[in-house]
Structures are given as C-alpha cells and as structure tokens.
Amino acid sequence: MQTLKDARPGATVHVTKIDGQGAVKRRIMEMGITKGVEIYVRKVAPLGDPVEVTVRGYELSLRKVDAQLIEVV
C-alpha cells in the first residue's frame, strides 16, 4: 500500500482509496480528490510538509497528515 505522502516528485499516480472518516474524508473529497482521479506530484517540501500536487487541472498543497490518508497506485 502506497500513500500520496510516499509518492516521489514528478510521479503521476491514481487514487485507489481514501481513508479517514467524517469531516476529514469529506474535506479531501471536496478538494477534488476522489477514487480513480489522476494526481501529479509537483514537489515535496524539504521536511515533507506540505506536498504540492496537480489534480483536475489545479494546484493544491496538502498536509502530510492528509496525504497519508490517500492510497495511490
């Protein structure tokens, strides 16, 4: 199981599952990250937080805690 947090900069991944419950999961899905969507990892900050990605044509920064909830392949 690989999460978005583990993806390397320059990689394109697909979401397989979103863990978490309630408001956290809903917030991630409202940002456009849903099962099957393609995500391009632009860069990761030196300490790993935040992770900058491109999803559905727009740029997004995710906290490491949130990126860890997104399973990708």
QUINORZI-V589368 format. One record per residue. N is the residue number from 1. RES is the residue in one letter. PHI is phi in whole degrees, 0 to 359 (NA if undefined). OMEGA is omega in radians with two decimals (999 if undefined). D_FIRST is the distance of its C-alpha to the first C-alpha in whole Angstrom. Layout:
# QUINORZI-V589368
((N,RES,PHI,OMEGA,D_FIRST) (N,RES,PHI,OMEGA,D_FIRST))
This chain:
# QUINORZI-V589368
((1,M,NA,3.09,0) (2,Q,250,3.10,4) (3,T,252,3.12,7) (4,L,299,3.10,10) (5,K,299,-3.09,11) (6,D,274,-3.09,10) (7,A,292,-3.12,11) (8,R,275,3.06,15) (9,P,302,-3.12,18) (10,G,93,-3.13,19) (11,A,274,3.01,16) (12,T,248,-3.08,16) (13,V,233,3.09,13) (14,H,240,-3.12,13) (15,V,284,3.09,11) (16,T,253,-3.09,10) (17,K,197,3.04,10) (18,I,243,3.09,12) (19,D,277,-3.13,12) (20,G,96,-3.09,15) (21,Q,219,3.01,19) (22,G,59,-3.03,22) (23,A,297,-3.13,23) (24,V,295,3.14,20) (25,K,296,-3.14,18) (26,R,296,3.14,22) (27,R,297,3.11,22) (28,I,297,-3.13,19) (29,M,292,3.11,20) (30,E,292,3.08,23) (31,M,282,3.11,22) (32,G,101,-3.14,21) (33,I,267,3.14,18) (34,T,232,-3.12,17) (35,K,301,3.10,15) (36,G,92,-3.11,15) (37,V,286,3.13,17) (38,E,269,-3.14,17) (39,I,234,3.06,16) (40,Y,257,-3.13,18) (41,V,275,-3.09,17) (42,R,282,3.10,21) (43,K,198,3.12,21) (44,V,237,3.14,19) (45,A,298,-3.09,22) (46,P,308,3.13,23) (47,L,265,3.08,22) (48,G,89,-3.07,19) (49,D,221,0.15,20) (50,P,265,3.06,21) (51,V,253,3.13,18) (52,E,262,-3.10,21) (53,V,227,2.99,19) (54,T,244,-3.13,21) (55,V,223,3.14,21) (56,R,53,3.06,23) (57,G,86,3.08,26) (58,Y,228,-3.11,26) (59,E,269,-3.04,25) (60,L,216,3.03,23) (61,S,250,-3.13,22) (62,L,242,3.02,19) (63,R,291,-3.14,19) (64,K,300,3.14,16) (65,V,297,3.12,16) (66,D,287,3.14,16) (67,A,297,3.14,13) (68,Q,289,3.13,11) (69,L,275,-3.06,11) (70,I,256,3.11,10) (71,E,276,-3.09,7) (72,V,228,3.06,8) (73,V,224,999,8))
